[in-house]
């Protein structure tokens, strides 16, 4: 395997970085908003599931006493 000099490595990185299609500012904001929305929806979902399980377990435990 051939060794790459630091200068050649930097040149290769610049070449590969130029090929990247970067998202626009609007796309970045929209993606961020979607992440926040989906995180909130999932948090509410898991909160409700946890609350239901908590109620069921408490009801079962109250029957055992």
C-alpha positions as CSV (number, residue, x, y, z in Angstrom):
1,X,0.0,0.0,0.0
2,X,1.5,3.4,-1.0
3,X,1.9,6.0,1.6
4,X,0.1,9.3,1.0
5,X,1.8,12.5,1.9
6,X,-0.1,15.1,4.0
7,X,-0.3,17.5,1.1
8,X,-1.7,14.8,-1.2
9,X,-4.2,13.8,1.5
10,X,-5.4,17.4,1.8
11,X,-5.7,17.6,-2.0
12,X,-7.8,14.4,-2.1
13,X,-10.0,15.7,0.7
14,X,-10.7,18.9,-1.2
15,X,-11.5,17.0,-4.3
16,X,-14.0,14.7,-2.5
17,X,-15.5,17.6,-0.6
18,X,-16.2,19.4,-3.9
19,X,-18.3,16.4,-5.0
20,X,-20.6,16.7,-2.0
21,X,-24.1,18.1,-2.7
22,X,-24.6,20.3,0.4
23,X,-28.2,21.0,1.5
24,X,-29.6,24.5,1.2
25,X,-30.3,26.6,4.3
26,X,-34.0,26.0,3.8
27,X,-33.5,22.2,3.6
28,X,-31.4,22.3,6.8
29,X,-34.1,24.2,8.7
30,X,-36.9,22.0,7.4
31,X,-35.0,18.9,8.5
32,X,-34.3,20.4,11.9
33,X,-38.0,21.2,12.3
34,X,-39.0,17.7,11.3
35,X,-36.6,16.2,13.8
36,X,-38.1,18.4,16.6
37,X,-41.6,17.4,15.6
38,X,-40.9,13.7,15.4
39,X,-39.0,13.8,18.7
40,X,-42.0,15.5,20.4
41,X,-44.5,13.0,18.9
42,X,-42.4,10.1,20.0
43,X,-42.0,11.5,23.5
44,X,-45.7,12.0,23.8
45,X,-46.3,8.5,22.6
46,X,-43.9,6.9,25.0
47,X,-45.3,9.1,27.8
48,X,-48.8,7.8,27.2
49,X,-47.7,4.1,26.9
50,X,-45.7,4.5,30.1
51,X,-48.6,6.1,31.9
52,X,-50.9,3.3,30.8
53,X,-48.5,0.6,32.0
54,X,-48.1,2.5,35.2
55,X,-51.8,2.5,35.8
56,X,-52.1,-1.2,35.0
57,X,-49.3,-2.1,37.3
58,X,-50.7,0.0,40.1
59,X,-54.2,-1.5,39.6
60,X,-52.7,-5.0,39.8
61,X,-50.7,-4.2,42.9
62,X,-53.7,-2.7,44.6
63,X,-55.5,-6.0,44.0
64,X,-52.7,-7.9,45.7
65,X,-53.1,-6.0,49.0
